[in-house]
Amino acid sequence: MMFNGTFFGIFIAGNYKIINLDNLSDRVLTYAGAIAAIGNAISRILCTTLQDKYGFKLIYGPILII
């Protein structure tokens, strides 16, 4: 379950510039990467806090669905 939930996110995070190289400018891709990094940092803090309060399965299930 953990492998399936993280593999594709890590793949896209490392290759988003290669995937959209022809469609978007470098500036837009840089902003997208910066916003994704900020969102990742916020979600790490938020998800771990919620997991401490409600448990792993209750939080991780909806994350996999999203």
FENZIZI-V383144 format. One record per residue. N is the residue number from 1. RES is the residue in three letters. PHI is phi in radians with two decimals (NA if undefined). Layout:
BEGIN
((N:RES:PHI) (N:RES:PHI))
END
This chain:
BEGIN
((1:MET:NA) (2:MET:-1.13) (3:PHE:-1.09) (4:ASN:-1.15) (5:GLY:-1.35) (6:THR:-1.85) (7:PHE:-1.06) (8:PHE:-1.23) (9:GLY:-1.12) (10:ILE:-1.18) (11:PHE:-1.09) (12:ILE:-1.18) (13:ALA:-1.06) (14:GLY:-1.54) (15:ASN:-2.22) (16:TYR:-1.13) (17:LYS:-1.24) (18:ILE:-1.15) (19:ILE:-1.15) (20:ASN:-1.91) (21:LEU:-1.07) (22:ASP:-1.47) (23:ASN:-1.64) (24:LEU:-2.19) (25:SER:-1.37) (26:ASP:-1.11) (27:ARG:-1.10) (28:VAL:-1.12) (29:LEU:-1.16) (30:THR:-1.16) (31:TYR:-1.10) (32:ALA:-1.10) (33:GLY:-1.15) (34:ALA:-1.18) (35:ILE:-1.14) (36:ALA:-1.12) (37:ALA:-1.16) (38:ILE:-1.15) (39:GLY:-1.09) (40:ASN:-1.12) (41:ALA:-1.13) (42:ILE:-1.14) (43:SER:-1.19) (44:ARG:-1.12) (45:ILE:-1.19) (46:LEU:-1.15) (47:CYS:-1.16) (48:THR:-1.20) (49:THR:-1.13) (50:LEU:-1.17) (51:GLN:-1.18) (52:ASP:-1.12) (53:LYS:-1.46) (54:TYR:-1.91) (55:GLY:1.81) (56:PHE:-1.17) (57:LYS:-1.15) (58:LEU:-1.20) (59:ILE:-1.60) (60:TYR:-1.25) (61:GLY:-1.03) (62:PRO:-1.10) (63:ILE:-1.12) (64:LEU:-1.14) (65:ILE:-1.18) (66:ILE:-1.15))
END
